[in-house]
Amino acid sequence: MKNTEKEVCIINITIDTNLNDQLDKVKELLLTLKEIEKTTELLKFISIAEFSKITGWSIKTVQELYNRKDFPSTDFGKEKKAEVHALVEYFKVPRRK
């Protein structure tokens, strides 16, 4: 009978990672993400179609409103939009024709 030798290979892997540090980084990233989400909520623009749907006014009526010189709308390419907070401020002031 023949003697057979078995090779045993042992690999030691050391992971140099502090789990608490990694968790702290994740928490920090989540807080940053929440702040970014709050910022994007602050700048919400509404199109003519969206404003018409919200108010129940006709598209033509809303278009006329968006085209007024004193109305806080702006052009985004070929579409007019108005920022939500500017709309609130605009409608705080009574206006008569």
N, CA, C and O of each residue as an XYZ file, in Angstrom:
388
protein
N       0.821     -1.171      0.000
C       0.000      0.000      0.000
C       0.867      1.237      0.000
O       1.950      1.293      0.583
N       0.344      2.193     -0.667
C       1.070      3.427     -0.847
C       0.620      4.461      0.173
O      -0.577      4.620      0.412
N       1.555      5.150      0.764
C       1.224      6.241      1.695
C       0.833      7.481      0.901
O       1.546      7.897     -0.012
N      -0.291      8.057      1.255
C      -0.691      9.312      0.604
C      -0.647     10.423      1.627
O      -1.082     10.281      2.770
N      -0.122     11.498      1.184
C      -0.051     12.655      2.070
C      -1.159     13.634      1.694
O      -1.440     13.883      0.522
N      -1.751     14.155      2.704
C      -2.787     15.158      2.475
C      -2.215     16.519      2.815
O      -1.569     16.711      3.845
N      -2.474     17.458      1.916
C      -2.051     18.825      2.195
C      -3.201     19.569      2.851
O      -4.344     19.516      2.399
N      -2.881     20.231      3.879
C      -3.870     21.042      4.572
C      -3.452     22.494      4.403
O      -2.334     22.895      4.728
N      -4.366     23.237      3.899
C      -4.087     24.657      3.670
C      -5.013     25.465      4.564
O      -6.234     25.353      4.458
N      -4.463     26.246      5.408
C      -5.233     27.089      6.304
C      -5.004     28.537      5.894
O      -3.867     28.995      5.776
N      -6.115     29.250      5.678
C      -6.027     30.659      5.295
C      -6.651     31.476      6.414
O      -7.800     31.262      6.803
N      -5.890     32.387      6.905
C      -6.394     33.311      7.914
C      -6.682     34.653      7.248
O      -5.811     35.247      6.612
N      -7.909     35.114      7.406
C      -8.300     36.417      6.856
C      -8.687     37.305      8.026
O      -9.525     36.952      8.856
N      -8.066     38.438      8.063
C      -8.383     39.397      9.116
C      -9.141     40.551      8.481
O      -8.672     41.149      7.513
N     -10.284     40.857      9.011
C     -11.058     41.985      8.519
C     -10.839     43.132      9.489
O     -11.182     43.069     10.669
N     -10.257     44.172      8.938
C      -9.933     45.337      9.764
C     -11.043     46.373      9.622
O     -10.836     47.443      9.050
N     -12.200     46.052     10.138
C     -13.336     46.948     10.047
C     -13.980     47.053     11.409
O     -14.290     46.056     12.061
N     -14.168     48.282     11.813
C     -14.856     48.508     13.063
C     -16.338     48.691     12.736
O     -16.725     49.676     12.108
N     -17.142     47.757     13.156
C     -18.557     47.758     12.828
C     -19.268     49.009     13.352
O     -20.148     49.546     12.678
N     -18.904     49.464     14.514
C     -19.525     50.673     15.072
C     -19.229     51.901     14.217
O     -20.097     52.754     14.031
N     -18.004     51.993     13.697
C     -17.664     53.114     12.815
C     -18.514     53.073     11.545
O     -19.001     54.100     11.074
N     -18.680     51.880     11.007
C     -19.470     51.726      9.789
C     -20.937     52.083     10.051
O     -21.569     52.739      9.223
N     -21.470     51.666     11.173
C     -22.852     51.997     11.524
C     -23.023     53.499     11.711
O     -24.042     54.060     11.307
N     -22.044     54.152     12.316
C     -22.098     55.606     12.474
C     -22.114     56.309     11.119
O     -22.830     57.293     10.937
N     -21.327     55.806     10.170
C     -21.304     56.390      8.827
C     -22.661     56.222      8.139
O     -23.140     57.132      7.463
N     -23.270     55.054      8.318
C     -24.584     54.812      7.721
C     -25.619     55.753      8.330
O     -26.441     56.316      7.607
N     -25.587     55.930      9.643
C     -26.512     56.843     10.309
C     -26.336     58.264      9.788
O     -27.317     58.971      9.556
N     -25.095     58.678      9.607
C     -24.803     60.015      9.096
C     -25.342     60.186      7.677
O     -25.903     61.229      7.339
N     -25.170     59.161      6.858
C     -25.680     59.214      5.484
C     -27.211     59.289      5.464
O     -27.788     60.008      4.647
N     -27.858     58.555      6.354
C     -29.316     58.599      6.425
C     -29.812     59.984      6.848
O     -30.811     60.474      6.322
N     -29.121     60.608      7.789
C     -29.496     61.961      8.202
C     -29.326     62.952      7.054
O     -30.165     63.830      6.848
N     -28.239     62.802      6.316
C     -28.001     63.666      5.162
C     -29.102     63.481      4.127
O     -29.582     64.456      3.549
N     -29.503     62.235      3.890
C     -30.569     61.945      2.938
C     -31.882     62.589      3.372
O     -32.606     63.137      2.541
N     -32.192     62.530      4.657
C     -33.421     63.154      5.165
C     -33.396     64.665      4.961
O     -34.415     65.263      4.616
N     -32.241     65.282      5.170
C     -32.122     66.726      4.963
C     -32.303     67.087      3.491
O     -32.922     68.099      3.162
N     -31.762     66.260      2.618
C     -31.928     66.497      1.175
C     -33.397     66.366      0.791
O     -33.906     67.162      0.002
N     -34.081     65.368      1.342
C     -35.500     65.190      1.055
C     -36.309     66.390      1.522
O     -37.237     66.810      0.831
N     -35.974     66.955      2.691
C     -36.673     68.140      3.186
C     -36.460     69.317      2.242
O     -37.391     70.073      1.966
N     -35.243     69.470      1.752
C     -34.924     70.565      0.848
C     -35.719     70.453     -0.445
O     -36.220     71.454     -0.957
N     -35.835     69.240     -0.972
C     -36.579     69.076     -2.222
C     -38.058     69.328     -2.020
O     -38.743     69.757     -2.948
N     -38.566     69.068     -0.813
C     -39.958     69.374     -0.524
C     -40.172     70.884     -0.487
O     -41.267     71.357     -0.795
N     -39.168     71.631     -0.122
C     -39.299     73.077     -0.031
C     -39.464     73.724     -1.396
O     -40.130     74.753     -1.516
N     -38.878     73.147     -2.408
C     -38.954     73.711     -3.749
C     -39.790     72.806     -4.643
O     -39.257     72.009     -5.416
N     -41.081     72.936     -4.529
C     -42.003     72.145     -5.338
C     -42.657     73.077     -6.338
O     -43.264     74.080     -5.961
N     -42.533     72.744     -7.620
C     -43.125     73.545     -8.681
C     -44.364     72.848     -9.221
O     -44.403     71.622     -9.336
N     -45.380     73.646     -9.553
C     -46.642     73.101    -10.048
C     -46.890     73.618    -11.464
O     -46.789     74.815    -11.733
N     -47.211     72.701    -12.349
C     -47.511     73.065    -13.735
C     -48.958     73.564    -13.844
O     -49.733     73.490    -12.891
N     -49.288     74.063    -15.009
C     -50.645     74.536    -15.265
C     -51.639     73.386    -15.113
O     -52.693     73.553    -14.499
N     -51.313     72.238    -15.662
C     -52.211     71.081    -15.585
C     -52.419     70.636    -14.131
O     -53.540     70.322    -13.730
N     -51.336     70.611    -13.347
C     -51.442     70.210    -11.937
C     -52.285     71.213    -11.149
O     -53.122     70.828    -10.333
N     -52.055     72.500    -11.400
C     -52.806     73.545    -10.692
C     -54.283     73.470    -11.056
O     -55.148     73.644    -10.198
N     -54.568     73.214    -12.319
C     -55.942     73.072    -12.783
C     -56.634     71.895    -12.088
O     -57.790     71.994    -11.679
N     -55.920     70.804    -11.965
C     -56.471     69.607    -11.315
C     -56.728     69.860     -9.824
O     -57.750     69.435     -9.285
N     -55.794     70.554     -9.166
C     -55.921     70.839     -7.731
C     -57.099     71.769     -7.458
O     -57.876     71.539     -6.531
N     -57.228     72.815     -8.264
C     -58.251     73.833     -8.004
C     -59.601     73.511     -8.637
O     -60.636     74.009     -8.193
N     -59.586     72.678     -9.675
C     -60.830     72.400    -10.392
C     -61.143     73.458    -11.440
O     -62.203     73.428    -12.064
N     -60.208     74.404    -11.631
C     -60.387     75.437    -12.634
C     -60.032     74.875    -14.005
O     -59.314     73.881    -14.116
N     -60.545     75.524    -15.047
C     -60.239     75.066    -16.404
C     -58.777     75.373    -16.742
O     -58.158     76.254    -16.145
N     -58.248     74.637    -17.700
C     -56.865     74.866    -18.161
C     -56.731     76.296    -18.675
O     -55.731     76.961    -18.404
N     -57.734     76.777    -19.417
C     -57.678     78.130    -19.980
C     -57.588     79.179    -18.870
O     -56.797     80.117    -18.970
N     -58.390     79.027    -17.813
C     -58.366     79.975    -16.694
C     -56.997     79.986    -16.020
O     -56.463     81.048    -15.700
N     -56.435     78.798    -15.806
C     -55.124     78.699    -15.150
C     -54.032     79.254    -16.061
O     -53.101     79.900    -15.580
N     -54.129     79.015    -17.362
C     -53.151     79.579    -18.303
C     -53.167     81.103    -18.246
O     -52.115     81.742    -18.238
N     -54.359     81.676    -18.205
C     -54.476     83.137    -18.113
C     -53.839     83.641    -16.821
O     -53.153     84.663    -16.816
N     -54.068     82.922    -15.737
C     -53.468     83.291    -14.453
C     -51.944     83.218    -14.519
O     -51.257     84.148    -14.096
N     -51.418     82.119    -15.048
C     -49.960     81.927    -15.145
C     -49.304     82.960    -16.061
O     -48.117     83.255    -15.922
N     -50.076     83.504    -16.992
C     -49.529     84.500    -17.922
C     -49.607     85.931    -17.393
O     -49.058     86.841    -18.014
N     -50.275     86.147    -16.263
C     -50.347     87.491    -15.691
C     -48.957     87.948    -15.254
O     -48.147     87.155    -14.773
N     -48.701     89.231    -15.431
C     -47.377     89.776    -15.074
C     -47.106     89.707    -13.582
O     -45.958     89.542    -13.171
N     -48.158     89.831    -12.752
C     -47.966     89.833    -11.305
C     -48.007     88.420    -10.695
O     -47.850     88.260     -9.485
N     -48.214     87.411    -11.529
C     -48.284     86.033    -11.026
C     -46.879     85.418    -11.001
O     -46.114     85.587    -11.951
N     -46.537     84.707     -9.920
C     -45.165     84.183     -9.753
C     -44.904     82.874    -10.504
O     -44.596     81.851     -9.892
N     -45.027     82.915    -11.824
C     -44.723     81.714    -12.606
C     -43.417     81.932    -13.369
O     -42.959     83.060    -13.557
N     -42.845     80.833    -13.792
C     -41.590     80.897    -14.548
C     -41.626     79.853    -15.649
O     -42.378     78.881    -15.567
N     -40.822     80.051    -16.671
C     -40.777     79.102    -17.782
C     -39.741     78.012    -17.522
O     -38.583     78.288    -17.208
N     -40.190     76.777    -17.660
C     -39.294     75.616    -17.631
C     -39.361     75.021    -19.023
O     -40.225     74.196    -19.320
N     -38.448     75.446    -19.867
C     -38.526     75.026    -21.267
C     -39.764     75.632    -21.889
O     -39.917     76.853    -21.919
N     -40.653     74.781    -22.389
C     -41.885     75.260    -23.013
C     -43.057     75.277    -22.042
O     -44.175     75.616    -22.430
N     -42.819     74.919    -20.798
C     -43.901     74.810    -19.818
C     -43.747     75.851    -18.710
O     -42.649     76.087    -18.207
N     -44.863     76.460    -18.344
C     -44.850     77.409    -17.218
C     -45.108     76.638    -15.938
O     -45.928     75.721    -15.895
N     -44.381     77.036    -14.884
C     -44.575     76.438    -13.568
C     -44.520     77.533    -12.518
O     -43.972     78.612    -12.742
N     -45.107     77.224    -11.358
C     -45.090     78.167    -10.246
C     -44.672     77.424     -8.988
O     -45.076     76.282     -8.770
N     -43.868     78.068     -8.168
C     -43.387     77.460     -6.925
C     -44.498     77.543     -5.876
O     -45.170     78.568     -5.762
N     -44.687     76.472     -5.117
C     -45.804     76.348     -4.179
C     -45.857     77.499     -3.174
O     -46.915     78.097     -2.978
N     -44.744     77.811     -2.544
C     -44.746     78.872     -1.531
C     -45.065     80.240     -2.139
O     -45.706     81.075     -1.502
N     -44.615     80.459     -3.367
C     -44.928     81.713     -4.052
C     -46.430     81.795     -4.338
O     -47.018     82.875     -4.273
N     -47.038     80.671     -4.650
C     -48.486     80.640     -4.872
C     -49.244     81.003     -3.599
O     -50.197     81.782     -3.632
N     -48.815     80.437     -2.495
C     -49.462     80.729     -1.213
C     -49.383     82.221     -0.917
O     -50.378     82.834     -0.532
N     -48.207     82.802     -1.094
C     -48.029     84.235     -0.850
C     -48.893     85.068     -1.808
O     -49.478     86.074     -1.408
N     -48.967     84.641     -3.062
C     -49.750     85.366     -4.059
C     -51.219     85.404     -3.664
O     -51.861     86.448     -3.775
N     -51.754     84.291     -3.211
C     -53.178     84.222     -2.888
C     -53.518     84.794     -1.510
O     -54.693     84.863     -1.149
N     -52.533     85.194     -0.754
C     -52.796     85.869      0.530
C     -53.313     87.294      0.292
O     -54.035     87.849      1.120
N     -52.938     87.866     -0.833
C     -53.311     89.248     -1.154
C     -54.586     89.231     -1.999
O     -54.618     88.589     -3.049
N     -55.638     89.930     -1.554
C     -56.862     89.983     -2.367
C     -56.620     90.771     -3.660
O     -55.970     91.817     -3.655
N     -57.147     90.253     -4.743
C     -56.989     90.907     -6.056
C     -58.360     90.992     -6.713
O     -59.135     90.036     -6.698
N     -58.636     92.131     -7.277
C     -59.911     92.330     -7.999
C     -59.602     92.767     -9.415
O     -58.590     93.421     -9.670
N     -60.480     92.400    -10.334
C     -60.304     92.845    -11.716
C     -60.868     94.232    -11.907
O     -60.810     94.775    -13.010
